[in-house]
Amino acid sequence: MTLSIRSGATALVLALVSVVAVAAAAPAAARADEKADPHAGAKARVFEAARKAHEVAVENLRTGLAGPETVHAWSLRWMAAQTDFDPTGKVRAIEEHFERMNDLDELVKTMAAVGKASTLDVASATFFREEAKLWLETARAK
């Protein structure tokens, strides 16, 4: 029993040291980004705000407080913020948007099966997925 407590304590200490090391490195990386792009900090905050708003939109969809349009809109904003933050990652941003639209389509179909989403919600989510798929295929072809 003592060995497992010590092992657990050692693992906890190692985890905390890792977190502290990463946290210490983050400001240095942010300062380096700020030198290369004076707006990097603002772009990172916009990116994080869009990610969080999308997360809230999905939760609101699940509880009936939002529709697929809201989730789609926040996914678009997240994709745009991601592209602003890292212009070289446009294809990756579109891939991630496509993944979110796939998830949205599946969620709305599941909700519709139990009477929690309308046929318009299903049609909209399918459209959003197909639109994202087209954008991804186009971006990959370039």
C-alpha beads as a LAMMPS data file, in Angstrom:
LAMMPS data file: protein, C-alpha beads

142 atoms
141 bonds

1 atom types
1 bond types

-500.0 500.0 xlo xhi
-500.0 500.0 ylo yhi
-500.0 500.0 zlo zhi

Masses

1 110.0

Atoms # bond

1 1 1 0.000 0.000 0.000
2 1 1 2.840 2.384 0.832
3 1 1 4.452 1.754 -2.541
4 1 1 1.281 2.695 -4.431
5 1 1 0.847 5.869 -2.375
6 1 1 4.463 6.828 -3.049
7 1 1 4.032 6.011 -6.744
8 1 1 0.891 8.106 -6.860
9 1 1 2.603 10.972 -5.033
10 1 1 5.586 10.749 -7.371
11 1 1 3.291 10.816 -10.400
12 1 1 1.468 13.840 -8.971
13 1 1 4.737 15.695 -8.357
14 1 1 5.953 14.888 -11.872
15 1 1 2.652 16.073 -13.332
16 1 1 2.836 19.330 -11.372
17 1 1 6.423 19.904 -12.467
18 1 1 5.358 19.363 -16.083
19 1 1 2.495 21.842 -15.734
20 1 1 4.793 24.442 -14.181
21 1 1 7.375 23.945 -16.946
22 1 1 4.770 24.352 -19.678
23 1 1 3.261 27.383 -17.941
24 1 1 6.707 28.971 -17.644
25 1 1 7.422 28.377 -21.340
26 1 1 4.080 29.791 -22.531
27 1 1 4.827 33.478 -21.725
28 1 1 8.186 33.224 -23.505
29 1 1 6.487 31.745 -26.572
30 1 1 3.816 34.459 -26.428
31 1 1 6.518 37.162 -26.231
32 1 1 8.296 35.636 -29.227
33 1 1 5.011 35.584 -31.153
34 1 1 4.345 39.200 -30.138
35 1 1 7.687 40.222 -31.678
36 1 1 6.890 38.448 -34.941
37 1 1 3.273 39.635 -34.936
38 1 1 2.277 42.440 -32.581
39 1 1 -1.328 41.218 -32.781
40 1 1 -0.548 37.599 -31.857
41 1 1 -1.917 38.002 -28.331
42 1 1 -5.181 39.486 -29.570
43 1 1 -5.481 36.798 -32.233
44 1 1 -4.948 34.102 -29.607
45 1 1 -7.672 35.640 -27.413
46 1 1 -10.095 35.816 -30.356
47 1 1 -9.296 32.196 -31.229
48 1 1 -9.935 31.063 -27.648
49 1 1 -13.136 33.115 -27.394
50 1 1 -14.490 31.550 -30.600
51 1 1 -13.559 28.048 -29.409
52 1 1 -15.312 28.609 -26.093
53 1 1 -18.396 30.140 -27.720
54 1 1 -18.640 27.136 -30.060
55 1 1 -18.453 24.821 -27.059
56 1 1 -21.284 26.758 -25.372
57 1 1 -23.313 26.739 -28.600
58 1 1 -23.091 22.942 -28.785
59 1 1 -24.232 22.650 -25.168
60 1 1 -27.089 25.071 -25.871
61 1 1 -28.088 22.983 -28.891
62 1 1 -28.233 19.879 -26.697
63 1 1 -30.499 21.653 -24.204
64 1 1 -32.735 23.280 -26.805
65 1 1 -31.443 26.828 -26.276
66 1 1 -29.792 27.099 -29.722
67 1 1 -30.136 25.623 -33.173
68 1 1 -27.610 24.237 -35.648
69 1 1 -27.248 27.692 -37.249
70 1 1 -25.686 29.006 -34.046
71 1 1 -23.250 26.102 -33.797
72 1 1 -22.327 26.551 -37.460
73 1 1 -21.793 30.303 -37.057
74 1 1 -19.429 29.798 -34.131
75 1 1 -17.558 27.070 -35.973
76 1 1 -17.032 29.488 -38.877
77 1 1 -15.764 32.152 -36.480
78 1 1 -13.438 29.602 -34.881
79 1 1 -12.129 28.584 -38.310
80 1 1 -11.545 32.224 -39.281
81 1 1 -9.775 32.950 -35.984
82 1 1 -7.619 29.856 -36.447
83 1 1 -6.636 31.013 -39.932
84 1 1 -5.878 34.533 -38.651
85 1 1 -3.745 33.082 -35.857
86 1 1 -1.894 30.672 -38.160
87 1 1 -2.244 31.590 -41.856
88 1 1 -0.177 28.536 -42.859
89 1 1 -2.764 26.236 -41.283
90 1 1 -5.732 27.058 -43.500
91 1 1 -6.285 23.467 -44.660
92 1 1 -6.036 22.217 -41.074
93 1 1 -8.569 24.865 -39.970
94 1 1 -10.982 23.721 -42.689
95 1 1 -10.424 20.065 -41.733
96 1 1 -11.306 20.844 -38.135
97 1 1 -14.385 22.821 -39.207
98 1 1 -15.436 19.844 -41.345
99 1 1 -15.003 17.531 -38.336
100 1 1 -17.161 19.851 -36.220
101 1 1 -19.820 19.898 -38.939
102 1 1 -19.754 16.086 -39.091
103 1 1 -20.275 16.037 -35.325
104 1 1 -23.088 18.578 -35.655
105 1 1 -24.799 16.528 -38.358
106 1 1 -24.638 13.366 -36.236
107 1 1 -25.846 15.169 -33.105
108 1 1 -28.813 16.786 -34.864
109 1 1 -29.847 13.475 -36.455
110 1 1 -29.689 11.812 -33.041
111 1 1 -31.740 14.630 -31.529
112 1 1 -34.305 14.407 -34.352
113 1 1 -34.709 10.671 -33.755
114 1 1 -36.002 11.448 -30.255
115 1 1 -38.067 14.480 -31.260
116 1 1 -35.573 17.123 -30.062
117 1 1 -34.726 18.575 -33.499
118 1 1 -36.782 19.455 -36.546
119 1 1 -36.454 18.261 -40.107
120 1 1 -35.157 21.755 -40.947
121 1 1 -32.453 21.323 -38.297
122 1 1 -31.451 18.021 -39.922
123 1 1 -31.437 19.537 -43.417
124 1 1 -29.403 22.518 -42.186
125 1 1 -26.818 20.335 -40.442
126 1 1 -26.478 18.179 -43.561
127 1 1 -25.981 21.316 -45.661
128 1 1 -23.302 22.607 -43.261
129 1 1 -21.460 19.284 -43.433
130 1 1 -21.602 19.146 -47.244
131 1 1 -20.507 22.785 -47.519
132 1 1 -17.509 22.120 -45.240
133 1 1 -16.681 18.992 -47.247
134 1 1 -16.660 21.022 -50.471
135 1 1 -14.406 23.675 -48.900
136 1 1 -12.033 20.960 -47.697
137 1 1 -11.875 19.225 -51.072
138 1 1 -11.245 22.576 -52.760
139 1 1 -8.523 23.551 -50.275
140 1 1 -6.772 20.191 -50.609
141 1 1 -6.840 20.453 -54.423
142 1 1 -4.838 23.704 -54.395

Bonds

1 1 1 2
2 1 2 3
3 1 3 4
4 1 4 5
5 1 5 6
6 1 6 7
7 1 7 8
8 1 8 9
9 1 9 10
10 1 10 11
11 1 11 12
12 1 12 13
13 1 13 14
14 1 14 15
15 1 15 16
16 1 16 17
17 1 17 18
18 1 18 19
19 1 19 20
20 1 20 21
21 1 21 22
22 1 22 23
23 1 23 24
24 1 24 25
25 1 25 26
26 1 26 27
27 1 27 28
28 1 28 29
29 1 29 30
30 1 30 31
31 1 31 32
32 1 32 33
33 1 33 34
34 1 34 35
35 1 35 36
36 1 36 37
37 1 37 38
38 1 38 39
39 1 39 40
40 1 40 41
41 1 41 42
42 1 42 43
43 1 43 44
44 1 44 45
45 1 45 46
46 1 46 47
47 1 47 48
48 1 48 49
49 1 49 50
50 1 50 51
51 1 51 52
52 1 52 53
53 1 53 54
54 1 54 55
55 1 55 56
56 1 56 57
57 1 57 58
58 1 58 59
59 1 59 60
60 1 60 61
61 1 61 62
62 1 62 63
63 1 63 64
64 1 64 65
65 1 65 66
66 1 66 67
67 1 67 68
68 1 68 69
69 1 69 70
70 1 70 71
71 1 71 72
72 1 72 73
73 1 73 74
74 1 74 75
75 1 75 76
76 1 76 77
77 1 77 78
78 1 78 79
79 1 79 80
80 1 80 81
81 1 81 82
82 1 82 83
83 1 83 84
84 1 84 85
85 1 85 86
86 1 86 87
87 1 87 88
88 1 88 89
89 1 89 90
90 1 90 91
91 1 91 92
92 1 92 93
93 1 93 94
94 1 94 95
95 1 95 96
96 1 96 97
97 1 97 98
98 1 98 99
99 1 99 100
100 1 100 101
101 1 101 102
102 1 102 103
103 1 103 104
104 1 104 105
105 1 105 106
106 1 106 107
107 1 107 108
108 1 108 109
109 1 109 110
110 1 110 111
111 1 111 112
112 1 112 113
113 1 113 114
114 1 114 115
115 1 115 116
116 1 116 117
117 1 117 118
118 1 118 119
119 1 119 120
120 1 120 121
121 1 121 122
122 1 122 123
123 1 123 124
124 1 124 125
125 1 125 126
126 1 126 127
127 1 127 128
128 1 128 129
129 1 129 130
130 1 130 131
131 1 131 132
132 1 132 133
133 1 133 134
134 1 134 135
135 1 135 136
136 1 136 137
137 1 137 138
138 1 138 139
139 1 139 140
140 1 140 141
141 1 141 142
